[in-house]
Amino acid sequence: MKEKAVPAPLVPRPVDREDPAATLARDGIASLVELKAATMACRECPLGETATQSVIGEGDAKAKLMLVGEQPGDQEDLQGRPFVGPAGRLLARALQEAGIPPEKVFVSNAVKHFKFELRGKRRIHKSPTQREAAACLHWLEDEIALVRPPALVALGSTAARSIMGRAVPVMAERGHWLARPDGRQVLITLHPSALLRVQEGREEAFALFVQDLSKARKLFR
Ligand code: URA
């Protein structure tokens, strides 16, 4: 018989945005390998029950720049790797055009499990709730503490809220750097999936996305 899902805790685990290392120490995680194992077992929200596996970040483990999306998509869930689907390909192209070597960044997500709804056999992306993102937040802070990037890019509103700890008006703040309490700089921009949904003016939308990302080029000189 299938085991019953462990109910999500009413109160998500606390994080310390002034000192992510404190969150890491409390979680008892010493490496990205341990983080993968811990997130695989995580049932602090219901998403781990239905996803294939957890997806943590990957890339340069000493990157100067960490890019954070919302959650893994269908392809990412199946492969266990972030940004390997259409949004990831668009992101890699935009980074190249912005003069940021994709192999020198670390890419991750605010939420580590894929949330979807079934339509027939298709798994359709569903946005995580604030509670689900809050439950996952300590894992993201652990990643920040392990990789220790001086700067991050928040790709869209879920990532921006998780990283900054408050709602960020993405359209008003895109292309701007905000400061976290731990001193890390956070560049705000759209999620690449939003560009994939643009019907008219996709090239212009892509050019603006590249323009936002190019604000982080200075880190790679
Ligand atoms: N969208 C995301 O936010 N993250 C991924 O890894 C893929 C698509």
Boltz pocket constraint, residues with backbone or C-beta under 6 A from the ligand:
constraints:
  - pocket:
      binder: B
      contacts: [[A, 69], [A, 70], [A, 71], [A, 72], [A, 73], [A, 76], [A, 81], [A, 82], [A, 83], [A, 84], [A, 85], [A, 87], [A, 88], [A, 108], [A, 109], [A, 193]]
      max_distance: 6.0
